[in-house]
Amino acid sequence: MADLEHGFPKMAKAPRFIMGLIFLASLALNLIDLERHLHRTDVSTSKGVCLEAEAEHLNHMAAPAEHHIRERRISGSALSSDSVVNLDHGDPTMFESFWRTVGERSTIVIPGWKTMSYFSDVRSVCWFLETEFANEVRRLHRLVGNAKVDDGRSIVVGTGSTQLFQAALYALSPLDGPEPVNVVSAVPYYSSYPAVTDFLKSRLYKWAGDACGFPGDDSPYIELVTSPNNPDGFTRKAIVNGTCGKTVHDLAYYWPQYTAITEEADHDIMLFTVSKSTGHAGMRIGWALVKDEEVAKRMTKFIELNTIGVSKDSQLRAARILKAISDGHEWPVTDGTERFFEYGRRMMTDRWERLREVVRSTGRFSLPEFTPASCKFAGETTETHPAFAWLKCEMEGVEDCESYLKSHKILTRSGKHFGVDIKHVRVSMLDKDEIFDLFLERLANL
Ligand SMILES: Cc1ncc(COP(=O)(O)O)c(C=O)c1O
């Protein structure tokens, strides 16, 4: 005891001193961490993050995007007239203003004990597919009439349609082929396809470029068909006519806010995503409608090995969002809220009309022209209003449209990333009002 009594006060001074040092060190570390966290928060909420899985854009974009977000922070929420306008990515933040009006009908609360198991429905081909989500997917397709869902085809859920695209490549490639299967898509193709296809240097498949001119002989190939197309907005069909080809239809934009719904799509593999249909890119949920059960099983296997399923929380949230859309269209409106696709179409119409007006008045650019078509969902003839403007610089002496616009602090994506010329750029039409307005103002004054 005596030793202890004597020892204790002696020991107490040393720990107090050491504790003080530790406290100071920990304070310093926390401050550094906080600073890092704040910085990370900025970057992750900025357009600096590679939103379309296009690694090559990350370095290119980081600096201007951070600059852009810093400007916004300095001036509160308002942009200054010389802010960088970043329309490189297809980040669908435009739809936020709609979801702010919906409130409870689009809100879910998940108690701590829920969604704990890996499994959802072990009898389903896709064992991690939440039934509630699958039901709402089918319901929405029946409402819109944009894809067949009632003929026994399987639903495979993915962490965004980017994961499903890879799952489809895996599922469609022969495992014992002498060489990797060629993956093609007609130019201008979605700029992520080459990078995602070749990212892991698979022995199963490889990017082979433009589908136009690809020989339709008897060797296997996979054709990616994006309709409406990213970047140019046109409706597309498969073009390679080989005997051993498979197709993957990426229908991310086949929704009434962008285009007329002319028929119930009925392809072997159809990919959809909440990123572009509802605007919830951050939820990371996509789904595939797959005719052949064996293919659906192989896609499921890919996701099992890749991420052991797909977040149930996200699936439940997605189910709630899809339900809110379907309820809004199927039930009488009692609270004055607009219906989602009507809102989307109104917004896109307004933006495209204003953009066309500016392009006409400057005479320096051109845009694709689309033929109106009869939309089965809207019950009338509607115009095409793509999620991206495929803008062409028509000025003499301007070859590189992306660099030209960048020199005026407008960030876009060059045609070269889509397999075509640099006179074209892709411009996102889905950003927030204030950014889009500034873009038009800047374009009008070039
Ligand atoms: C044609 C197309 N497919 C897929 C995606 C990616 O979708 P997700 O966010 O579901 O991975 C995009 C995103 O821009 C796209 O344009």
The ligand as an SDF file (V2000), in Angstrom:
LIG
                    3D

 16 16  0  0  0  0  0  0  0  0999 V2000
  -26.1620    5.6270  -71.4780 C   0  0  0  0  0  0  0  0  0  0  0  0
  -25.7960    5.5500  -70.0320 C   0  0  0  0  0  0  0  0  0  0  0  0
  -25.7730    4.3670  -69.4300 N   0  0  0  0  0  0  0  0  0  0  0  0
  -25.4340    4.2470  -68.1400 C   0  0  0  0  0  0  0  0  0  0  0  0
  -25.0940    5.3490  -67.3970 C   0  0  0  0  0  0  0  0  0  0  0  0
  -24.6750    5.1770  -65.9630 C   0  0  0  0  0  0  0  0  0  0  0  0
  -25.7630    4.8990  -65.1580 O   0  0  0  0  0  0  0  0  0  0  0  0
  -25.5780    4.5830  -63.6050 P   0  0  0  0  0  0  0  0  0  0  0  0
  -25.4800    5.8810  -62.8890 O   0  0  0  0  0  0  0  0  0  0  0  0
  -26.8160    3.8430  -63.2550 O   0  0  0  0  0  0  0  0  0  0  0  0
  -24.3600    3.7380  -63.4220 O   0  0  0  0  0  0  0  0  0  0  0  0
  -25.1030    6.6040  -67.9650 C   0  0  0  0  0  0  0  0  0  0  0  0
  -24.7250    7.7810  -67.1890 C   0  0  0  0  0  0  0  0  0  0  0  0
  -24.5080    8.8470  -67.6850 O   0  0  0  0  0  0  0  0  0  0  0  0
  -25.4570    6.7010  -69.3260 C   0  0  0  0  0  0  0  0  0  0  0  0
  -25.4600    7.8760  -69.9470 O   0  0  0  0  0  0  0  0  0  0  0  0
  1  2  1  0
  2  3  1  0
  2 15  2  0
  3  4  2  0
  4  5  1  0
  5  6  1  0
  5 12  2  0
  6  7  1  0
  7  8  1  0
  8  9  2  0
  8 10  1  0
  8 11  1  0
 12 13  1  0
 12 15  1  0
 13 14  2  0
 15 16  1  0
M  END
$$$$
